[in-house]
Amino acid sequence: MRMGRPTAELKLTDDERTVLERYVRRGTTAQRLVVRARIVLACAEGLDNKKVARRLRTSANTVGKWRGRFVEARLDGLLDEPRPGAPRKITDDQVEAIVVKTLESTPKGATHWSTRQMAKAVGLSHDSISRIWNAFGLKPHQTDSFQLSKDPLLIEKVRDIVGLYMNPPVNAIVLSTDEKSQIQALNRTQPLLPLRPGQAERRTPDYERHGTTTLFAALDVASGNVIGKCYARHRAVEFRKFLDEVDASVPPELDVHLVVDNYATHKAPIIKAWLAKRPRYHMHFTPTHGSWLNQVERWFGLLTQRQIKRGAHKSVTALKAAIEEFLAAHNADPKPFVWTKSADDILAKIARFATRTVAAADGTN
């Protein structure tokens, strides 16, 4: 005979259901409140705690907690309990109004809110606004860029490339390949002041330009080893020369799968002719605006961060020497990037992002 704590019966009024559904639907609701509202709505369907927990991917204890809190205090039970200390001076309604105002409006004559503008608009201190924004992860002063791919073969290309990463073919090597073009040899107009205890390295904001170089690189996704070579330009001619370098470096018994972007250099007639003579080579193109699928871009980021960004180079020769030094140090102890996201996970994330983008553009969020 099973013994245990009986499940508290939970029934909703029409008004309570309306409020809970608004919590779930509204994009500005705190995520923890969304989860609690979903738990209560699922419990109101007559499901027990374990079934609700399985549906919402949480624990039965969590479901039991918020079921009990709602039965005891109704909607107020879903809010965080007051903490010890001075009584709150800012109500939940004020907090919600500030969050909504931050997300859904802009101040007159500006593109985004500052803490002081918001404080003046709502009659609170800017420190209070900062605390509320921090609690909800709001950063109006920051922005980021995005580009949704319009490639008609997006799904097929994602599955193809992710399949190479997560289940590479037998007797083959997968090389993530691209070029980092127009790397500038920059030298500061005055000597750097080195790092000292309590003082960061310092440099002048102005610099002298001494020319550019282009690095072609192919990252072995299995080992992390990188084949790289600098050229003066980044045309199809240089890419063909780099392919000769790759061909000389890869054992002849292996097939070669090259992951590249859609840059015209990679599709030029001279490249097609080179590939036609070497049937062991297979090209895999990333989707348009999908260079994030190319693992060598992450390696380029490390090169920029660790060598180029803070370097001072008086000539292209010095710049190339610095790049080659970084390449040699990397290949002395290579470590592959571990790809963890499946194609289904990536495509589902793209779909969710596209849905939110369309909703925001239509004003339906």
DRENDO-1510 file (C-alpha; in Angstrom, 1 decimal, always signed):
<recs>
REC; n; res; u; v; w
REC; 1; MET; +0.0; +0.0; +0.0 .
REC; 2; ARG; +1.5; +3.4; -1.1 .
REC; 3; MET; +1.8; +6.0; +1.7 .
REC; 4; GLY; +2.7; +9.6; +1.2 .
REC; 5; ARG; +1.6; +13.2; +1.5 .
REC; 6; PRO; -1.8; +13.7; -0.2 .
REC; 7; THR; -1.8; +16.0; -3.3 .
REC; 8; ALA; -3.4; +19.3; -2.6 .
REC; 9; GLU; -6.5; +19.8; -4.8 .
REC; 10; LEU; -6.0; +22.8; -7.0 .
REC; 11; LYS; -8.9; +24.6; -8.9 .
REC; 12; LEU; -8.7; +28.0; -10.6 .
REC; 13; THR; -11.1; +30.8; -11.0 .
REC; 14; ASP; -11.5; +32.4; -14.4 .
REC; 15; ASP; -9.7; +35.5; -13.2 .
REC; 16; GLU; -6.8; +33.5; -11.8 .
REC; 17; ARG; -6.5; +31.5; -15.0 .
REC; 18; THR; -6.4; +34.7; -17.0 .
REC; 19; VAL; -3.6; +36.2; -14.9 .
REC; 20; LEU; -1.5; +32.9; -15.1 .
REC; 21; GLU; -1.9; +32.7; -18.8 .
REC; 22; ARG; -0.8; +36.3; -19.1 .
REC; 23; TYR; +2.3; +35.5; -17.1 .
REC; 24; VAL; +3.2; +32.7; -19.5 .
REC; 25; ARG; +2.4; +34.5; -22.7 .
REC; 26; ARG; +4.0; +37.9; -21.9 .
REC; 27; GLY; +7.6; +38.1; -23.0 .
REC; 28; THR; +8.5; +40.5; -20.2 .
REC; 29; THR; +7.5; +38.2; -17.3 .
REC; 30; ALA; +10.4; +37.0; -15.1 .
REC; 31; GLN; +11.4; +33.4; -16.2 .
REC; 32; ARG; +11.0; +32.0; -12.7 .
REC; 33; LEU; +7.4; +33.4; -12.5 .
REC; 34; VAL; +6.6; +31.9; -15.9 .
REC; 35; VAL; +7.7; +28.4; -14.6 .
REC; 36; ARG; +5.6; +28.8; -11.5 .
REC; 37; ALA; +2.5; +29.8; -13.6 .
REC; 38; ARG; +3.0; +26.8; -15.9 .
REC; 39; ILE; +3.2; +24.5; -12.9 .
REC; 40; VAL; -0.1; +25.8; -11.5 .
REC; 41; LEU; -1.8; +25.6; -14.9 .
REC; 42; ALA; -0.7; +22.0; -15.3 .
REC; 43; CYS; -1.8; +21.1; -11.8 .
REC; 44; ALA; -5.2; +22.6; -12.5 .
REC; 45; GLU; -5.6; +20.0; -15.3 .
REC; 46; GLY; -5.8; +17.4; -12.6 .
REC; 47; LEU; -2.3; +16.0; -13.1 .
REC; 48; ASP; -0.3; +14.8; -10.1 .
REC; 49; ASN; +3.1; +16.3; -9.2 .
REC; 50; LYS; +5.2; +13.6; -11.0 .
REC; 51; LYS; +3.3; +14.0; -14.3 .
REC; 52; VAL; +3.6; +17.8; -14.1 .
REC; 53; ALA; +7.3; +17.5; -13.3 .
REC; 54; ARG; +7.9; +15.2; -16.3 .
REC; 55; ARG; +6.0; +17.6; -18.6 .
REC; 56; LEU; +7.8; +20.7; -17.5 .
REC; 57; ARG; +11.2; +19.0; -16.9 .
REC; 58; THR; +11.5; +19.9; -13.3 .
REC; 59; SER; +11.4; +18.0; -10.0 .
REC; 60; ALA; +8.3; +16.7; -8.2 .
REC; 61; ASN; +9.4; +18.6; -5.1 .
REC; 62; THR; +9.4; +21.9; -7.0 .
REC; 63; VAL; +5.9; +21.2; -8.3 .
REC; 64; GLY; +4.7; +20.3; -4.8 .
REC; 65; LYS; +6.2; +23.5; -3.4 .
REC; 66; TRP; +4.4; +25.8; -5.8 .
REC; 67; ARG; +1.2; +23.8; -5.8 .
REC; 68; GLY; +1.1; +24.2; -2.0 .
REC; 69; ARG; +2.0; +27.8; -2.1 .
REC; 70; PHE; -0.8; +28.6; -4.6 .
REC; 71; VAL; -3.4; +26.6; -2.7 .
REC; 72; GLU; -2.4; +28.5; +0.5 .
REC; 73; ALA; -2.0; +32.0; -0.8 .
REC; 74; ARG; -3.4; +31.9; -4.4 .
REC; 75; LEU; -1.6; +34.2; -6.9 .
REC; 76; ASP; +0.4; +36.0; -4.1 .
REC; 77; GLY; +1.9; +32.6; -3.2 .
REC; 78; LEU; +3.8; +32.6; -6.5 .
REC; 79; LEU; +5.7; +35.7; -5.7 .
REC; 80; ASP; +9.0; +35.5; -3.8 .
REC; 81; GLU; +8.7; +35.6; -0.1 .
REC; 82; PRO; +9.9; +38.7; +1.7 .
REC; 83; ARG; +13.5; +38.5; +2.9 .
REC; 84; PRO; +14.7; +39.7; +6.3 .
REC; 85; GLY; +15.6; +43.4; +6.5 .
REC; 86; ALA; +13.9; +46.7; +5.9 .
REC; 87; PRO; +10.5; +46.6; +4.3 .
REC; 88; ARG; +10.4; +47.0; +0.5 .
REC; 89; LYS; +9.6; +50.5; -0.7 .
REC; 90; ILE; +9.1; +49.5; -4.4 .
REC; 91; THR; +6.1; +47.4; -5.1 .
REC; 92; ASP; +5.9; +44.5; -7.6 .
REC; 93; ASP; +3.6; +46.6; -9.8 .
REC; 94; GLN; +6.3; +49.3; -9.9 .
REC; 95; VAL; +8.9; +46.8; -10.8 .
REC; 96; GLU; +6.8; +45.3; -13.6 .
REC; 97; ALA; +6.0; +48.8; -14.9 .
REC; 98; ILE; +9.7; +49.7; -15.1 .
REC; 99; VAL; +10.6; +46.4; -16.9 .
REC; 100; VAL; +7.7; +46.9; -19.4 .
REC; 101; LYS; +8.7; +50.5; -20.0 .
REC; 102; THR; +12.3; +49.5; -20.5 .
REC; 103; LEU; +11.4; +46.8; -23.0 .
REC; 104; GLU; +8.5; +48.5; -24.9 .
REC; 105; SER; +9.4; +52.2; -25.1 .
REC; 106; THR; +12.2; +54.7; -25.6 .
REC; 107; PRO; +12.8; +58.1; -24.0 .
REC; 108; LYS; +12.1; +61.2; -26.1 .
REC; 109; GLY; +15.0; +62.1; -28.3 .
REC; 110; ALA; +17.0; +58.9; -27.6 .
REC; 111; THR; +17.2; +55.3; -28.8 .
REC; 112; HIS; +17.4; +53.7; -25.3 .
REC; 113; TRP; +16.9; +54.3; -21.7 .
REC; 114; SER; +19.7; +55.3; -19.2 .
REC; 115; THR; +19.3; +54.7; -15.5 .
REC; 116; ARG; +18.9; +58.4; -14.8 .
REC; 117; GLN; +16.4; +59.0; -17.6 .
REC; 118; MET; +14.3; +56.1; -16.3 .
REC; 119; ALA; +14.6; +57.2; -12.7 .
REC; 120; LYS; +13.4; +60.7; -13.7 .
REC; 121; ALA; +10.5; +59.2; -15.7 .
REC; 122; VAL; +9.2; +57.0; -12.9 .
REC; 123; GLY; +10.2; +59.0; -9.8 .
REC; 124; LEU; +12.8; +56.6; -8.3 .
REC; 125; SER; +16.5; +56.7; -7.8 .
REC; 126; HIS; +18.9; +55.6; -10.5 .
REC; 127; ASP; +20.4; +53.1; -8.0 .
REC; 128; SER; +16.9; +51.5; -7.7 .
REC; 129; ILE; +16.7; +51.3; -11.5 .
REC; 130; SER; +20.1; +49.7; -11.7 .
REC; 131; ARG; +19.1; +47.0; -9.2 .
REC; 132; ILE; +15.9; +46.3; -11.1 .
REC; 133; TRP; +17.7; +46.1; -14.4 .
REC; 134; ASN; +20.4; +43.8; -12.9 .
REC; 135; ALA; +17.7; +41.5; -11.4 .
REC; 136; PHE; +16.0; +41.1; -14.8 .
REC; 137; GLY; +19.2; +41.0; -16.9 .
REC; 138; LEU; +18.3; +44.3; -18.8 .
REC; 139; LYS; +21.2; +46.2; -20.4 .
REC; 140; PRO; +19.6; +48.9; -22.6 .
REC; 141; HIS; +23.1; +50.4; -23.3 .
REC; 142; GLN; +24.3; +47.2; -25.0 .
REC; 143; THR; +23.5; +46.0; -28.5 .
REC; 144; ASP; +24.5; +43.1; -30.7 .
REC; 145; SER; +24.1; +42.2; -34.3 .
REC; 146; PHE; +22.5; +39.2; -36.0 .
REC; 147; GLN; +21.8; +38.0; -39.5 .
REC; 148; LEU; +19.3; +35.3; -40.2 .
REC; 149; SER; +20.3; +33.1; -43.1 .
REC; 150; LYS; +18.1; +33.1; -46.2 .
REC; 151; ASP; +19.9; +30.1; -47.7 .
REC; 152; PRO; +17.2; +27.8; -49.3 .
REC; 153; LEU; +19.5; +24.9; -48.4 .
REC; 154; LEU; +20.0; +26.0; -44.8 .
REC; 155; ILE; +18.7; +22.8; -43.2 .
REC; 156; GLU; +20.6; +20.5; -45.6 .
REC; 157; LYS; +23.9; +22.4; -45.1 .
REC; 158; VAL; +23.6; +22.5; -41.3 .
REC; 159; ARG; +22.9; +18.8; -41.2 .
REC; 160; ASP; +25.8; +18.1; -43.6 .
REC; 161; ILE; +28.4; +20.1; -41.7 .
REC; 162; VAL; +27.4; +19.2; -38.2 .
REC; 163; GLY; +27.3; +15.5; -39.3 .
REC; 164; LEU; +31.0; +15.9; -40.4 .
REC; 165; TYR; +31.9; +17.3; -37.0 .
REC; 166; MET; +30.0; +14.8; -34.8 .
REC; 167; ASN; +30.3; +11.7; -37.0 .
REC; 168; PRO; +33.3; +12.2; -39.4 .
REC; 169; PRO; +33.7; +9.7; -42.2 .
REC; 170; VAL; +36.1; +6.8; -42.0 .
REC; 171; ASN; +39.6; +7.1; -43.6 .
REC; 172; ALA; +39.1; +10.9; -44.1 .
REC; 173; ILE; +40.1; +14.2; -42.6 .
REC; 174; VAL; +37.7; +17.1; -42.0 .
REC; 175; LEU; +39.4; +20.5; -42.5 .
REC; 176; SER; +37.6; +23.7; -41.5 .
REC; 177; THR; +39.0; +26.2; -44.0 .
REC; 178; ASP; +38.9; +29.9; -44.5 .
REC; 179; GLU; +41.0; +33.0; -44.9 .
REC; 180; LYS; +41.5; +35.9; -42.5 .
REC; 181; SER; +42.0; +38.8; -44.9 .
REC; 182; GLN; +43.5; +42.2; -44.6 .
REC; 183; ILE; +45.4; +41.7; -41.3 .
REC; 184; GLN; +47.0; +45.0; -40.6 .
REC; 185; ALA; +50.6; +45.5; -39.5 .
REC; 186; LEU; +50.1; +48.2; -36.9 .
REC; 187; ASN; +52.7; +49.9; -34.8 .
REC; 188; ARG; +52.0; +52.3; -32.0 .
REC; 189; THR; +53.5; +55.8; -32.4 .
REC; 190; GLN; +55.1; +55.6; -29.0 .
REC; 191; PRO; +56.6; +52.6; -27.0 .
REC; 192; LEU; +54.2; +50.5; -24.9 .
REC; 193; LEU; +54.3; +51.0; -21.2 .
REC; 194; PRO; +54.5; +47.4; -19.8 .
REC; 195; LEU; +52.3; +45.7; -17.2 .
REC; 196; ARG; +53.2; +46.5; -13.6 .
REC; 197; PRO; +51.8; +45.6; -10.2 .
REC; 198; GLY; +48.6; +47.6; -9.9 .
REC; 199; GLN; +48.8; +49.0; -13.4 .
REC; 200; ALA; +47.6; +47.6; -16.7 .
REC; 201; GLU; +49.7; +47.7; -19.9 .
REC; 202; ARG; +49.3; +51.1; -21.6 .
REC; 203; ARG; +49.5; +52.1; -25.2 .
REC; 204; THR; +48.8; +55.2; -27.3 .
REC; 205; PRO; +45.5; +55.3; -29.2 .
REC; 206; ASP; +47.1; +56.2; -32.5 .
REC; 207; TYR; +49.2; +54.0; -34.7 .
REC; 208; GLU; +51.1; +53.7; -38.0 .
REC; 209; ARG; +50.0; +51.4; -40.8 .
REC; 210; HIS; +52.7; +49.2; -42.4 .
REC; 211; GLY; +50.7; +47.1; -44.8 .
REC; 212; THR; +48.5; +44.0; -44.7 .
REC; 213; THR; +48.6; +40.2; -45.1 .
REC; 214; THR; +46.1; +37.5; -45.5 .
REC; 215; LEU; +46.2; +34.2; -43.6 .
REC; 216; PHE; +44.8; +31.1; -45.1 .
REC; 217; ALA; +44.1; +28.4; -42.6 .
REC; 218; ALA; +42.7; +24.8; -42.4 .
REC; 219; LEU; +41.8; +23.4; -39.0 .
REC; 220; ASP; +41.8; +19.7; -38.5 .
REC; 221; VAL; +38.6; +19.4; -36.5 .
REC; 222; ALA; +39.7; +16.0; -35.1 .
REC; 223; SER; +43.1; +16.9; -33.8 .
REC; 224; GLY; +43.1; +20.7; -33.6 .
REC; 225; ASN; +46.2; +21.0; -35.8 .
REC; 226; VAL; +46.2; +24.0; -38.2 .
REC; 227; ILE; +47.7; +24.3; -41.6 .
REC; 228; GLY; +48.3; +28.0; -42.3 .
REC; 229; LYS; +50.2; +30.2; -44.7 .
REC; 230; CYS; +50.2; +34.0; -45.3 .
REC; 231; TYR; +49.8; +35.5; -48.7 .
REC; 232; ALA; +49.8; +39.1; -49.9 .
REC; 233; ARG; +46.3; +38.9; -51.3 .
REC; 234; HIS; +43.2; +36.7; -51.0 .
REC; 235; ARG; +42.2; +35.8; -54.6 .
REC; 236; ALA; +41.4; +32.4; -56.1 .
REC; 237; VAL; +45.1; +32.1; -57.2 .
REC; 238; GLU; +46.2; +32.3; -53.6 .
REC; 239; PHE; +43.5; +29.9; -52.4 .
REC; 240; ARG; +44.7; +27.4; -55.1 .
REC; 241; LYS; +48.3; +27.8; -53.8 .
REC; 242; PHE; +47.1; +27.1; -50.3 .
REC; 243; LEU; +45.2; +24.0; -51.4 .
REC; 244; ASP; +48.6; +22.8; -52.8 .
REC; 245; GLU; +50.0; +23.3; -49.2 .
REC; 246; VAL; +47.1; +21.3; -47.8 .
REC; 247; ASP; +47.5; +18.6; -50.4 .
REC; 248; ALA; +51.2; +18.2; -49.5 .
REC; 249; SER; +50.4; +18.0; -45.7 .
REC; 250; VAL; +47.5; +15.5; -45.8 .
REC; 251; PRO; +48.4; +11.8; -46.2 .
REC; 252; PRO; +47.5; +10.6; -49.7 .
REC; 253; GLU; +45.4; +7.7; -48.5 .
REC; 254; LEU; +42.9; +10.0; -46.8 .
REC; 255; ASP; +39.8; +11.6; -48.3 .
REC; 256; VAL; +39.7; +15.4; -47.6 .
REC; 257; HIS; +36.5; +17.1; -46.6 .
REC; 258; LEU; +36.8; +20.9; -46.8 .
REC; 259; VAL; +34.3; +23.1; -44.9 .
REC; 260; VAL; +34.3; +26.5; -46.5 .
REC; 261; ASP; +32.0; +29.6; -46.7 .
REC; 262; ASN; +30.4; +30.9; -49.9 .
REC; 263; TYR; +33.1; +33.5; -50.8 .
REC; 264; ALA; +33.6; +33.6; -54.6 .
REC; 265; THR; +37.2; +32.7; -54.2 .
REC; 266; HIS; +36.2; +29.1; -53.1 .
REC; 267; LYS; +34.0; +28.6; -56.2 .
REC; 268; ALA; +36.2; +30.1; -58.9 .
REC; 269; PRO; +36.9; +28.1; -62.1 .
REC; 270; ILE; +40.5; +27.7; -61.2 .
REC; 271; ILE; +39.5; +26.0; -57.9 .
REC; 272; LYS; +36.9; +23.8; -59.7 .
REC; 273; ALA; +39.5; +22.7; -62.1 .
REC; 274; TRP; +42.0; +21.9; -59.3 .
REC; 275; LEU; +39.3; +19.8; -57.4 .
REC; 276; ALA; +38.3; +18.0; -60.6 .
REC; 277; LYS; +41.8; +16.5; -60.8 .
REC; 278; ARG; +41.7; +15.4; -57.2 .
REC; 279; PRO; +38.6; +13.3; -56.5 .
REC; 280; ARG; +39.6; +12.7; -52.9 .
REC; 281; TYR; +38.6; +16.3; -52.1 .
REC; 282; HIS; +35.0; +17.1; -51.1 .
REC; 283; MET; +33.7; +20.7; -50.6 .
REC; 284; HIS; +31.0; +21.5; -48.0 .
REC; 285; PHE; +29.7; +25.0; -48.1 .
REC; 286; THR; +28.3; +26.7; -45.0 .
REC; 287; PRO; +24.9; +28.4; -45.4 .
REC; 288; THR; +24.8; +32.1; -46.4 .
REC; 289; HIS; +25.5; +34.2; -43.3 .
REC; 290; GLY; +26.4; +30.9; -41.5 .
REC; 291; SER; +30.2; +31.3; -41.0 .
REC; 292; TRP; +29.6; +30.5; -37.3 .
REC; 293; LEU; +29.4; +26.8; -38.5 .
REC; 294; ASN; +33.0; +27.0; -39.6 .
REC; 295; GLN; +35.2; +26.0; -36.6 .
REC; 296; VAL; +38.3; +27.8; -38.0 .
REC; 297; GLU; +36.6; +31.1; -37.2 .
REC; 298; ARG; +37.0; +30.3; -33.5 .
REC; 299; TRP; +40.7; +29.7; -34.1 .
REC; 300; PHE; +41.0; +33.0; -35.9 .
REC; 301; GLY; +39.4; +34.6; -32.8 .
REC; 302; LEU; +42.1; +33.1; -30.6 .
REC; 303; LEU; +44.8; +34.4; -33.0 .
REC; 304; THR; +43.3; +37.9; -32.8 .
REC; 305; GLN; +42.9; +37.9; -29.1 .
REC; 306; ARG; +46.3; +36.4; -28.1 .
REC; 307; GLN; +48.6; +37.8; -30.8 .
REC; 308; ILE; +47.3; +40.4; -33.2 .
REC; 309; LYS; +45.1; +42.7; -31.1 .
REC; 310; ARG; +47.8; +43.8; -28.7 .
REC; 311; GLY; +50.8; +43.3; -30.9 .
REC; 312; ALA; +53.0; +46.0; -32.4 .
REC; 313; HIS; +54.4; +45.2; -35.8 .
REC; 314; LYS; +56.7; +47.6; -37.7 .
REC; 315; SER; +56.4; +45.7; -41.0 .
REC; 316; VAL; +54.4; +43.0; -42.8 .
REC; 317; THR; +57.4; +40.7; -42.3 .
REC; 318; ALA; +57.2; +41.2; -38.5 .
REC; 319; LEU; +53.4; +40.6; -38.6 .
REC; 320; LYS; +53.8; +37.3; -40.6 .
REC; 321; ALA; +56.5; +36.2; -38.1 .
REC; 322; ALA; +54.2; +36.8; -35.2 .
REC; 323; ILE; +51.4; +34.8; -36.9 .
REC; 324; GLU; +53.8; +31.9; -37.7 .
REC; 325; GLU; +55.0; +32.0; -34.1 .
REC; 326; PHE; +51.4; +31.7; -32.8 .
REC; 327; LEU; +50.7; +28.9; -35.4 .
REC; 328; ALA; +53.8; +26.9; -34.3 .
REC; 329; ALA; +53.0; +27.3; -30.6 .
REC; 330; HIS; +49.4; +26.1; -31.2 .
REC; 331; ASN; +50.5; +23.1; -33.3 .
REC; 332; ALA; +53.0; +22.1; -30.6 .
REC; 333; ASP; +50.1; +21.3; -28.3 .
REC; 334; PRO; +46.9; +21.3; -30.4 .
REC; 335; LYS; +43.5; +20.9; -28.8 .
REC; 336; PRO; +40.3; +20.4; -30.9 .
REC; 337; PHE; +37.2; +22.4; -30.3 .
REC; 338; VAL; +34.5; +20.1; -29.0 .
REC; 339; TRP; +31.3; +20.4; -31.0 .
REC; 340; THR; +28.3; +19.6; -28.7 .
REC; 341; LYS; +25.2; +20.9; -30.5 .
REC; 342; SER; +23.3; +18.5; -32.8 .
REC; 343; ALA; +21.8; +19.7; -36.0 .
REC; 344; ASP; +18.3; +19.3; -34.5 .
REC; 345; ASP; +19.3; +21.5; -31.6 .
REC; 346; ILE; +20.8; +24.2; -33.9 .
REC; 347; LEU; +17.8; +24.2; -36.2 .
REC; 348; ALA; +15.4; +24.4; -33.3 .
REC; 349; LYS; +17.2; +27.4; -31.9 .
REC; 350; ILE; +17.2; +29.1; -35.3 .
REC; 351; ALA; +13.5; +28.5; -35.5 .
REC; 352; ARG; +12.8; +29.9; -32.1 .
REC; 353; PHE; +15.0; +33.0; -32.8 .
REC; 354; ALA; +13.3; +33.5; -36.2 .
REC; 355; THR; +9.8; +33.3; -34.5 .
REC; 356; ARG; +10.8; +35.9; -31.9 .
REC; 357; THR; +12.3; +38.1; -34.6 .
REC; 358; VAL; +9.1; +38.0; -36.7 .
REC; 359; ALA; +6.9; +38.5; -33.6 .
REC; 360; ALA; +9.0; +41.6; -32.6 .
REC; 361; ALA; +8.8; +43.0; -36.1 .
REC; 362; ASP; +5.0; +42.5; -36.2 .
REC; 363; GLY; +4.6; +43.9; -32.7 .
REC; 364; THR; +2.9; +40.7; -31.6 .
REC; 365; ASN; +5.3; +39.8; -28.8 .
</recs>
